[in-house]
Every structure is written in structure tokens, then in C-alpha cells.
């Protein structure tokens, strides 16, 4: 998972080979319709300002972070500015990442800010 995330963070390249077209990553990072996403339950409470595009969840934060999410807490979180990829495995008893979001997403964002010298 981490290697896949790192490949996405590097514009679809791995080991000097373009695995995924660079334009695909750019399209994902632009995100989807934020207004439409804001009306979706249950995500509007835990992912304010986010959107969804091509099976990726896009934060639209100052680091351009985006992530792939699994049903029981698994995720690949990519922070391009901090040059950070987090691969989280999990088997949370609640079959929704919404149960993890209030804890994990602020932690991931804080790590990204620390890596670029922020607080």
C-alpha cells in the first residue's frame, strides 16, 4: 500500500517508469464537486471541505492531501507538500472509516505540518 501511495505521490512514476499517466494523478488531486460532497451523509460531518474523485478522497487542504480508503479503517494517505505517504492497515469493528476519521485525519495532517516545519 505504501509503495502504491509513493508511486501516486511521485506523479505515477516508480523506479523511473511511468506506471500511471501523470495526468491521472493531477485529475485525482483536483478533486470532485465539493458542494455535492458536502450534502453526502455521513461524510459531511467528518470530512468537511473534502470531495471524492475516481475512488480517491481529496482534502483540498493547504498540502493538497488525498487518500484511498478501505471499509474497516485501511487507508493510503498522501501529503504531496510534506512528501509523506501513510499506509494504515486496520480492522476497526465499525465498517466505516467515519469511526476513525476524528482521530486519524487530524493526526495525519499534524504529521504533514511537522514534516514541513509547521506546528
N, C-alpha and C positions, 0 to 999 in steps of 0.2 A: 504494500500500500504506500509506504514511504517513497519507494523508488518511482512509482507511478506519479505521485504528487510532485516529486522533484522534477520529473520529466515535464509535467504540465507547467511548473514554475519556470522552467527554462525554455518556454516557448514551444514545447512539443519536441525538444531535442534531447537525445540521450546518447552519450558516447560519440558525439559528432554526427549522429544520424538523425534526420528529421523523421520522427515516428508519427507524430500527429501534425498536420499542417498548422503553421504558426497562426494563421487566420482563425482557426477554430478556437484556440486559446483566447485570442483577442475578443472574439464574439462572445464567448462564455463570460469573460471578465466585464463586458459591458452590461451584462445582466438583462433581466426582463422588465416587464411592466410593474413598477413599484406600487402604483396605485391599485392595480388589480390584486397584487400580492397582499397589500395591506388589509384587504377585506377577507382574506382566507383564514378560516379557523383551522387549527389552534395557533397558527404561526404568528399572527399579528401581535400576540401578547409577548412572545419570546424572541421574535426576530423583527423588531420594528426597523423600518427603513431598508429591509432586505428585499431581494427579488429571487426569482427562480428562472433558470435558462438552461436548456439542453442537459437536464439532470444534474445541474450544479446549483448551489445556493450561494448568492452573491451578496456580500455585506454592504457594499457601497461606502465603506469606511475610508478614512484617510490613507490606509495602506492598500486598499483595493483587494482585501481578503475575500476568499471564496472557498467553498468546501463541497465535498461529496459527503452524503450522509447515509448511514445504514439504519435499519429499523430498531435495533436494540443498543444504540449508542456508538456504533462504529462510525468513524469519520476520517476524512483526509482534509485537513485544514491548511490552506496555502496563504501565506502572507508575502507577497512579492517584494514589498519595501524592506522588510526585515530579513529577506532571503531565508524564510523559515517554512518548513513543512512539518506538520504534526500528524502522525498516523495513530489513531486511537482505536484500539480494539475494545470490545465491551460486550456484556451480556446483561444489561440492565433489566430488571424484572418487568418494567413498563415498556411495552412495544412501541415506543415513540421517543425520538430524540428530544421532544419537548420537556421530558422529565430531567434531562441532563443540561439543557441549554442555559438555565440561570447560573449554573456553576462553571461549566466548561468554557462557554464562549467568552465570558469576561477574563477567565484565566488565559485563554489562548491570545486574546487581544493584548493583555498585560505583558505577556512574554514577548510579543512582537514589538511593543513600545520599548521594553527594556533592551532588546537587541539593537535598536537604533539610537539608544542613548536617551530615551524619554523616561517618564515615570508612569 
